[in-house]
Amino acid sequence: MYQFKNASNGPVILRSVESFAQGLIDSPMPSTPLGILARVQALILYCIIRAFDGDIQARASAERHFDQLEAYAMALVPHIVFLPDPSNPDSTNESSCVTTPDELPLYPLATTEVFWKDWIFQESARRTLLFAFTLMVIYDLMTSQKCCSRKNLIFKTWTMSAHLWKAPTAVEFAEAWRTKRHFIMSSTKLDLFSEVVREGDPDDLDSLGKMFMTTHMGVTAARRWFLSKGSIL
């Protein structure tokens, strides 16, 4: 719907987006972790559409829902297992423990399938939380609003590995887990991407990884790194 927005139908489309977003907020909070995750992701999209549309009323509408987005993101936190921070040896999981084996068995596959499905949810939740609070902080900075209360939630770990993230089956996930490097990213590192720059390859980065690398290093430096590895950003 939104890709067909123009000067004539813009107000109607924005009112529809506002209606969808308000309907989402007015509906009961989901009772399952997956439902909460879907709720956060949906509101992220509705907030992005309105906050960066350029329409003053749309932006004001998005601002009204940022507090609700923060509340939804906080509701997701108890269901997330944050990985140990490699820059802090004393860090521990902040939720229930999940083992991270060196290798995943290909036969029998049942244990690997369970681990893979749990990893998909956990990594989706970690990335969603990171993106939600990054979005709010960036918007606060753009509009000169205070954002200190939201900054701490960004400093959590997530996994950078396009091979794991894009694996379509448990078998391919297990193979990538065994043969490909995956990086545990943490914003507490002084140089967030130093390990990736030193030891990684362009195909290790998925879209989120490229987005944050560019944000952290700058477009020019990120492009130079990709070119030095025989690839393009």
SVG drawing of the C-alpha trace seen along z (x, -y; Angstrom):
<svg xmlns="http://www.w3.org/2000/svg" viewBox="-8 -19 51 59">
<polyline fill="none" stroke="black" stroke-width="0.4" points="0.0,0.0 2.6,-2.5 4.7,-2.2 1.8,-3.7 1.6,-6.8 1.5,-10.1 0.4,-13.7 -3.2,-12.8 -3.7,-9.7 -1.0,-10.4 -3.4,-11.6 -5.6,-8.6 -2.7,-6.2 -1.3,-7.9 -4.7,-7.8 -4.9,-4.1 -1.4,-3.4 -2.4,-5.4 -5.6,-3.4 -3.6,-0.1 -1.1,-1.2 -3.7,-2.4 -5.7,0.8 -2.5,2.8 -2.0,0.8 -5.7,1.1 -5.7,4.8 -4.8,7.1 -1.1,7.8 -0.2,11.3 0.4,13.9 3.2,15.8 6.8,14.8 6.3,15.2 3.2,13.0 5.0,10.3 7.9,10.4 5.4,10.0 3.8,7.1 7.1,5.2 8.1,5.8 4.7,4.6 4.9,1.4 8.5,0.8 7.2,0.8 4.3,-1.5 6.6,-3.9 9.2,-4.0 6.6,-4.7 5.2,-7.7 8.4,-9.0 10.3,-9.4 7.5,-10.2 8.2,-14.0 4.6,-14.8 4.4,-16.7 1.2,-15.1 2.5,-11.6 5.7,-12.3 3.7,-13.5 1.6,-10.4 4.7,-8.2 6.1,-10.1 3.0,-9.3 3.6,-5.6 7.3,-5.5 6.6,-5.1 4.3,-2.2 7.0,-0.7 9.4,-1.0 6.9,0.8 6.4,3.6 10.2,4.0 10.6,4.2 7.9,6.9 10.1,8.9 13.2,8.7 12.2,11.4 11.9,13.9 15.4,13.2 18.6,15.0 21.4,12.5 24.7,14.1 27.8,13.6 29.5,10.4 32.9,11.3 34.3,8.0 33.3,8.7 34.4,12.2 32.3,11.8 29.1,11.3 26.3,14.0 23.0,14.7 20.3,12.4 17.6,15.0 17.3,18.8 20.5,20.5 20.8,22.1 23.8,24.2 25.9,23.2 27.6,26.4 30.8,26.4 29.1,28.7 25.5,29.7 24.8,33.4 23.6,34.1 22.3,37.5 20.1,37.9 18.9,34.4 16.3,33.9 18.5,32.1 19.8,29.8 16.3,29.0 15.3,28.0 18.4,25.8 17.9,24.2 14.3,23.3 15.1,21.8 18.1,19.9 15.8,18.4 13.5,17.0 16.2,15.8 18.2,14.1 15.1,12.6 14.2,11.2 17.7,9.9 17.9,8.2 14.4,6.8 15.2,5.3 18.4,3.8 16.6,2.3 13.7,0.9 15.9,-1.0 18.3,-2.1 15.4,-3.5 14.1,-5.4 17.5,-6.8 18.3,-7.9 14.9,-9.6 15.5,-11.3 18.8,-12.5 17.4,-13.8 14.7,-15.7 17.0,-16.9 15.1,-15.0 16.7,-13.4 17.4,-9.7 19.5,-8.7 16.8,-6.5 16.8,-4.4 20.5,-4.0 21.2,-1.2 18.9,1.2 21.0,1.0 24.1,2.5 23.2,6.1 24.7,8.9 23.6,10.3 25.0,12.7 26.5,11.6 26.5,14.5 24.7,14.3 25.3,18.1 23.4,18.9 20.7,16.3 19.9,17.4 20.1,21.1 16.8,22.5 17.1,25.9 18.5,27.4 21.0,29.3 22.4,26.2 22.4,24.4 24.4,27.2 26.9,27.1 27.3,23.3 27.6,23.6 30.5,26.1 32.3,24.6 31.6,20.8 32.7,18.2 30.0,16.3 30.7,13.2 29.1,12.2 28.5,8.5 28.3,6.1 28.0,2.4 30.0,2.3 33.1,2.9 35.1,-0.3 35.6,0.8 32.5,2.8 33.6,4.1 37.3,4.6 37.1,8.4 34.9,8.5 37.2,6.2 40.2,8.3 38.9,11.8 35.6,11.6 34.6,11.8 31.9,9.8 29.7,12.9 29.6,13.1 27.5,9.9 23.7,9.9 21.6,6.8 21.6,5.9 25.3,6.4 26.0,4.1 23.6,1.5 25.3,1.4 28.8,1.6 28.1,-1.4 26.6,-3.3 29.6,-2.5 32.5,-2.9 31.0,-5.3 30.0,-4.6 33.5,-5.3 35.4,-3.1 32.8,-0.3 33.1,-0.5 36.9,-0.4 36.7,2.7 34.4,4.5 36.5,3.5 39.7,4.8 38.0,8.1 37.0,8.3 33.4,7.4 31.1,4.3 28.9,2.9"/>
</svg>
